[in-house]
Amino acid sequence: MLTRIIYCSTATEGVDIDEFRRILATAQKNNAAKDLTGMLMFNSRIFLQVLEGDRKEVNKLYNTLEQDPRHKDLMILKYERAESRNWAEWSMSFAPASEASRSIYLKYSVRSQFNPYVMEGDAVENMMQELTDTTVAMEDKKAKPQETPEKGALARLFSAS
């Protein structure tokens, strides 16, 4: 059964951009092998992730994530049976927080700051779908952004790399 989960969590002390790159690269590799798809958002403090795939695999991964010491305060915002995937092209896409995304946050939340803890599950899902146009595909080896014309303009979060 195709399942979708959306959850948020707070990064623990010591999770920096390099650690985030490692997390993202590992997720892309592992998720592709298990036919899991999704999207990850991170603003250097809060993670927001959607995972899609076989219910057993989604549940297994979420249970593993609950034990990961790199984040805390996990909160499930939405869990549902899905008729189709919204992020079928991505083993794990990344939408960085940016000035351009502030208006999208405000559209779905009470504030323009990224804080999924105060949002409803449907609003979070709709926001993430809209933010798909600002996603960044990361190369496994170098963890640098690459052009993804099928997904819209590239947000250059790591341009200094």
C-alpha positions as CSV (number, residue, x, y, z in Angstrom):
1,M,0.0,0.0,0.0
2,L,1.4,3.4,-1.0
3,T,1.8,5.6,2.1
4,R,2.9,9.2,2.7
5,I,4.1,10.6,6.0
6,I,5.0,14.2,6.7
7,Y,6.9,15.0,9.8
8,C,9.1,17.8,11.3
9,S,11.9,17.8,13.8
10,T,14.5,20.1,15.4
11,A,18.2,19.7,14.7
12,T,20.3,18.9,17.7
13,E,23.5,20.9,18.5
14,G,26.3,20.2,16.0
15,V,24.1,19.6,12.9
16,D,25.7,22.0,10.4
17,I,25.5,22.3,6.7
18,D,28.2,19.7,6.1
19,E,26.3,17.2,8.3
20,F,23.1,18.1,6.5
21,R,24.8,17.4,3.1
22,R,25.8,13.9,4.5
23,I,22.2,13.3,5.7
24,L,20.8,14.3,2.3
25,A,23.3,12.2,0.3
26,T,22.6,9.1,2.5
27,A,18.9,9.6,2.2
28,Q,19.1,9.8,-1.6
29,K,21.1,6.6,-1.9
30,N,19.1,4.6,0.7
31,N,15.7,5.8,-0.4
32,A,16.3,5.0,-4.1
33,A,17.2,1.4,-3.2
34,K,13.9,1.1,-1.3
35,D,11.7,2.9,-3.8
36,L,11.1,5.7,-1.3
37,T,10.5,9.2,-2.7
38,G,10.1,12.5,-1.0
39,M,11.3,16.0,-0.2
40,L,13.4,17.5,2.6
41,M,13.4,21.1,3.9
42,F,15.9,22.5,6.4
43,N,16.5,26.0,7.6
44,S,19.6,25.1,9.8
45,R,17.3,24.5,12.8
46,I,14.1,22.7,11.7
47,F,13.7,19.7,9.4
48,L,10.5,19.1,7.4
49,Q,10.3,15.9,5.4
50,V,7.7,14.0,3.3
51,L,8.3,10.3,2.6
52,E,6.3,8.2,0.1
53,G,6.5,4.5,-0.6
54,D,5.5,1.1,0.7
55,R,3.9,1.4,4.1
56,K,6.3,-1.1,5.7
57,E,9.3,0.8,4.3
58,V,8.0,4.2,5.3
59,N,7.2,3.0,8.8
60,K,10.5,1.3,9.2
61,L,12.4,4.4,8.1
62,Y,10.4,6.7,10.4
63,N,11.1,4.4,13.3
64,T,14.8,4.6,12.5
65,L,14.6,8.4,12.3
66,E,13.0,8.5,15.7
67,Q,16.3,7.0,17.1
68,D,18.6,9.4,15.2
69,P,20.4,11.6,17.7
70,R,20.9,14.4,15.1
71,H,17.4,15.6,15.7
72,K,14.7,15.7,18.4
73,D,11.1,16.7,18.9
74,L,9.8,14.6,16.0
75,M,6.1,15.4,15.2
76,I,4.0,13.6,12.6
77,L,2.0,16.3,10.7
78,K,0.2,13.9,8.3
79,Y,0.1,10.2,7.7
80,E,-2.1,8.8,4.9
81,R,-2.6,6.2,2.3
82,A,-1.7,7.8,-1.0
83,E,-3.2,7.0,-4.4
84,S,-0.1,8.3,-6.2
85,R,3.2,9.9,-5.4
86,N,3.7,13.7,-5.4
87,W,7.5,13.4,-5.5
88,A,7.9,10.3,-7.8
89,E,11.0,11.8,-9.5
90,W,13.0,12.3,-6.3
91,S,14.6,9.8,-4.0
92,M,14.9,12.9,-1.9
93,S,14.7,16.4,-3.1
94,F,15.7,19.5,-1.1
95,A,14.0,22.8,-0.9
96,P,16.1,25.3,0.9
97,A,14.7,28.1,3.0
98,S,15.1,31.4,1.1
99,E,13.7,34.9,0.7
100,A,11.7,33.7,-2.3
101,S,10.0,31.1,-0.3
102,R,8.8,33.4,2.5
103,S,5.7,34.4,0.6
104,I,4.9,30.7,0.2
105,Y,5.3,30.1,3.9
106,L,3.0,33.0,4.6
107,K,0.4,31.6,2.2
108,Y,0.1,28.4,4.2
109,S,1.0,29.6,7.7
110,V,0.3,32.3,10.2
111,R,3.9,33.6,9.8
112,S,6.4,34.0,7.0
113,Q,9.1,32.2,9.0
114,F,9.6,28.5,8.4
115,N,8.0,26.7,11.3
116,P,6.0,23.6,10.4
117,Y,5.3,22.9,14.1
118,V,2.5,25.4,13.9
119,M,0.9,24.2,10.7
120,E,-1.8,21.7,9.7
121,G,-0.8,18.6,7.8
122,D,-2.7,19.5,4.6
123,A,-1.2,23.0,4.6
124,V,2.3,21.6,5.0
125,E,1.7,19.2,2.1
126,N,0.4,22.0,-0.2
127,M,3.3,24.2,0.8
128,M,5.8,21.5,0.0
129,Q,4.2,20.8,-3.4
130,E,4.4,24.5,-4.2
131,L,8.0,24.7,-3.1
132,T,8.9,21.8,-5.4
133,D,9.7,24.5,-8.0
134,T,12.6,25.6,-5.9
135,T,14.1,22.2,-5.2
136,V,17.8,21.4,-5.4
137,A,19.1,18.1,-6.7
138,M,22.3,17.1,-4.9
139,E,25.0,15.0,-6.5
140,D,25.8,12.0,-4.3
141,K,29.6,12.5,-4.4
142,K,30.1,16.2,-4.2
143,A,26.8,17.3,-2.6
144,K,26.6,20.4,-4.7
145,P,23.5,21.7,-6.4
146,Q,22.9,20.7,-10.0
147,E,20.5,22.1,-12.6
148,T,17.1,20.5,-12.5
149,P,15.1,22.3,-15.3
150,E,12.2,19.9,-15.0
151,K,11.7,21.1,-11.4
152,G,12.1,24.9,-12.0
153,A,14.9,27.3,-11.1
154,L,17.8,26.2,-9.0
155,A,18.0,27.7,-5.6
156,R,21.8,28.3,-5.1
157,L,22.1,27.6,-1.4
158,F,25.6,26.2,-1.6
159,S,27.0,28.6,-4.2
160,A,30.1,29.3,-2.1
161,S,31.1,25.6,-2.2
